[in-house]
């Protein structure tokens, strides 16, 4: 009996599609193929990690960590193993169907209704409702949900630039920044999102200074544990890298902008709010993305405490798992695409 780990970075797109037979875009399939070894960072010695090519995964893992991990397997081997537990990047109908197709017993997988619950909790309306309970001095952030393209125009009239988001979308996709120059193609896109997903999310545009997040773990019984801060970079809304630092160094970095008491207060409130929300509904890792925002008068900074909630592992969890393998922190972890290959690199700051 053993535990199987699966890296399925196309999860956000698969969750939005909500199909058993989902074909990810080429980039998602390649990311999974090139970086499938990632779960070995947190796998136990007796676990197995699903990859495209076992020898190549072992080489990449050893190059990154300077340690071996010999229990990489391919999908053709799944039916011959006695798998008792499965840990994926994120649960969706597509990864469940894939595992069943290659011989994993349904009994060790979440049911389709349980995955439906995870999908429902992943709707951005829940981040919006959490945000409504995270208001006060030093904090900023608002969001609204609508099923009308006319409401986008009304929001633009009120706010100037509006961030329009699909309820289910992955980083950099399903998000548009719209203003008074809104085009018919933008309106068409918004209408299609509403037709497919039932609504669309509207947020003010903020003068972002820094991205960061907090990583958590839910036991599914109402207890949420804080793991660590995640300091990351984005480019055009897509993830590009994480800073690898000790927790006190990350906190010191953040307190250049916002008070430590505010960060700790938000952390405790998120533990309470998500514990209530996820009780009996979600067990596993999750991350809350945040950002530091410049005040409108340029006199200091504010904290946006809940830009989105990712009900899955995140690259922040990867950074947390990778750091103990490395010497000489702080460093930076990046995902780069060169010569038609995705590579994880670690560099000194």
N, C-alpha and C positions, 0 to 999 in steps of 0.2 A: 504494500500500500504506500502511495507516495503522493506528493502535492505537485501539481503542474502549474507553471507560470507562463503567461502569454502576454506579449507586447502587441497590442492592437491600437496603434496611434490614430487610425482612421475612425476611432470610436465616435467622436462627436458628429461626424458626417453620417455614420451608420445609425446613430440614435435619432438624428433628425429625419432620416429616410424611413426608419421604422419598418424595415423589410428583412425577412429571413435571408433572402438571396440578394444581398447588396454587393455591388462591385465598386470598390473604392477607386477614386481617381489614381492615375499612375503614380503621382507623387506620394500618396498615402501608402500604396502597395510597396513602393521602393523604400520608404522610410522604415516600414515594418521589416522588410528583407534585410536592409543594411544594419539596423540597430536592434534587431530582435534579441540580442544578448543582454540587453539592459536589465531585465528582471534578475539576472544572476547577482546583481549588486545586493539584493535583499533576500534572495533564496537561501534556504538552509542547505546544509551539505547533502542531505538525502533527497532533496527536491530535484525536479527536472524542469528545464526551460525549453520551450518550443522555438525553434529557429528554422531558417531555410536551409542553411548549410552548417552542420555541426563543427567541422574543422575550422571553418572561417570564423565562426562565432567564438570559438575557444581562442583563436589567435588574437582577435580584436579585444576580447576581455582581458587577456594576459597583457597585451600592449597598454591598455588603459590603467589597469590596477597593479600590474607586476605580480599577480597571483593567478593560480590556475582555477578553472572550474570545468570539470570534465563531464558534467551531466546535461549536455545539450542534446536534444533529440529533434527529429524531423516529424512531420505529420504522418508519414508512412508508418512510423513506429507506435503511434498512439494506441492503435487497437490491440497491441500486444502487451500493454502496461496496465497494471492495476492502480488506476488513479482514484484516490479517495477524496481529493479536494482540488479545486481549481481557483487560481488567483489571476485575474486578467487586469489589463490597464483600466478598462471600463466595460461594464456589462451592457450589451445590446442584443437584439434578436439575431443579428448576423453572426456574431462570434459564437453565440449559443448553437445556432444551426450548424456552423462550421465544425464545432467540436463534436457534436452528435454524428455528423456525417463521417468523421474519421474515428469513430469508435468509442467516444467517451459516453459513459452511462448517464442518462438524463438525471438519475437520482442524485448525482453529485453536483448538478448545475442548478442555478435558480430557474424557477418556472417562468413561462412567458408572462404570466400575470405579475410576478415579482419584478421582472424587467420592465413591464409597463409602469409599475410604481416608481422605479428609478427614473424612467423617462419623464414621468409626470413631475417628479421632484426636481428634475433638471431644467424645467421650463423657467425662463427668466422672471416670471411673475413671482417666484419664491424669493429670488434675490431682491426684487423690488420690495416685497413685504418685510424681509429682514431689514432692509435699508430704512424703511419707515420707522423701525424701532431703534435705529442708531442715529439719533439726531441730538444735537446739543452744541455747546461751545467748542470751537475748534474743529467741528465736523461739517461736511458738506455732502450733498448728493440727493438727487431725486430722480424718480423714473415714473413713467405712466404707461399703461397698456391701452391700445385702441384697436378697433377693427375697421377704421375709417381712414382713407387717404386724405380726406378733408381735414382730419385732426392733425395731420402732419403740417399742413399749411398754417393751421391755427397756432401750432407750437412754434413754427418758424417766425410768425408774426410777433409772438411773445418773447422768444428767446434769441432770435437771430440765427445762429447755427444750431442744428439739432443732430444728435447721434441717433440714427434709426437702426434697430437691431431686430433680426429674426429671433423668435422665442427660443429656437434651437439652432445653434450654429457653432462652428469651430473658429478658433482664433484667426482673425483676418478675413474670414468669410462671413457673409450674411450681415455685414455692418456697413452702413454708408453715412457719410457726413453731408448733410443737406442744408442749404440756405435758400435765400430768395431767388437764387439762380437755378432752382430745382428744374430738372428736365422731365419731359414726358417718359423717357426711359426709366428714370428713377421712380416715377409714379407707377409705371407698369410693373417694375420690380416689387415695389411695396404691395401692390394689389395681389400679385402672385403669392407673395409670402402670406398675406392674410387669407387667401383662398386655400393654401396648402396647410397652414399652421394655425389658422383661426384668429390670429391677432398679430400685432406688431408692437415693439417696445420703442418708446421715445424718451430720450434723456437730453439734458442740456450739454453743450460742449464745454468742457473745462480746460483750463490752461494747465495741462499736466506737466509736472516737474520730474517725478520719478514713479516708476512702477514698483510695486512689491506685493507680497501676499503672506498669508499665514496658512500653514499646513496643519491638518487635524486628522483624527481617526475617530470614527463612530463605532460603538460596540453594538448598535442596533437596539439597545435596551434603554436608551435615554442618556447614556454617558458619552460625552465627547471629550477626547483628550487633545490638548494642544501639543504639537510636535516641535515646530520651529518656524522662524521667519524665512521667507524666500525673497531674495533680492534678484530681480530678473530684468532683462532688457527685451523690448519689442521693437519691431520695425514694420511700419504700416499695419499695426495690429497683430502681427504674427510674432511668435516667440523666436528669440535669437540667442539668448544665453542667460546663465545664472552666475552670480557671484558666490564663490565658495569661501565662507568665513565662519568663524566661531560665533555662537549666538550673541555673546556680549559685544563682539565687533559689529555685528549687523545692527544691534540696538543702538550702539554709539553712532553709527552712520545715520540711522533714521532720526535720532534726537538732534541732529543738526537742523532739522526742519520742524519737527513736532515733538511735544513733551512726552517723556516716557510714561507718565501717568495716563495720558490719553491712549497710548498704544495698549497698555495693560488693561485699561477699562474696556476698550473695544474687544480685546481678546476674551475677557471674561463674559462679556455680553454675548459674543458669538457662541461661546461654549453653551451658554444657557439657552439661547434662541434655537440653535441648530440641534441641541439635545432634545428639545421638545418637538421640533419639526421631524426629526429622523427616527424618533422612538417607534419601534416596531415596523419601520419602513425602509431603513437603509443601514447596512453594516459595511464598513470599509473606509478607505482613505478618502479625503476630499480636501480641496483647497479653496480659499477665498481670496480673490484678487482685489487689490486696493490700489490707490494712487495718492501721491502728494500733489496738491493743487496750489498754484499761486493765487493769492487773494486778488480780487478785482482791482483793489487800490495799490497792488504790488507791495503791500506792507505786511510781509510774512506769508505763512502757508497754512493750508487746511488739509485735513485728512478725509478722503472719500473712503469709507470703511467697507464698502461692499459693491464693487463694480460688477462682479459675477461670482457665482459659486460653481465649481467644477466637481461634480459627483463622480470622481475617478481619481487615479493617481495623476500627479502633475510632474513637470520637470523640477519643481521644488522638492518633491519627494525623492527624485533621482539625485539631486544635488546633496540632499541630506544623507542618502545612502552611500554616495560616492566619497564624500569628504573623509571618512575614517580610513580610506585606502591611501590617502595622499599625505605627503609630507611638505611642509613649507607653506601652509595657508597664510594669507589669502591667495586665492587663485580665481580664474574665471573658466566656466564650462560653457562651451558653445556647440551648437549643431550647425555644421557647415555643409554646403552642397558644392562639391568640386569634382570635375572630371566625371560627371554623371553618377556620383556616389555621395550618399550622406555619411558624414563622419562626425563622431563626437570627439572634441578636442578639449584638452585642459592646458591652460597657459598661466604663467605667473603674471600677476598684476604689475 
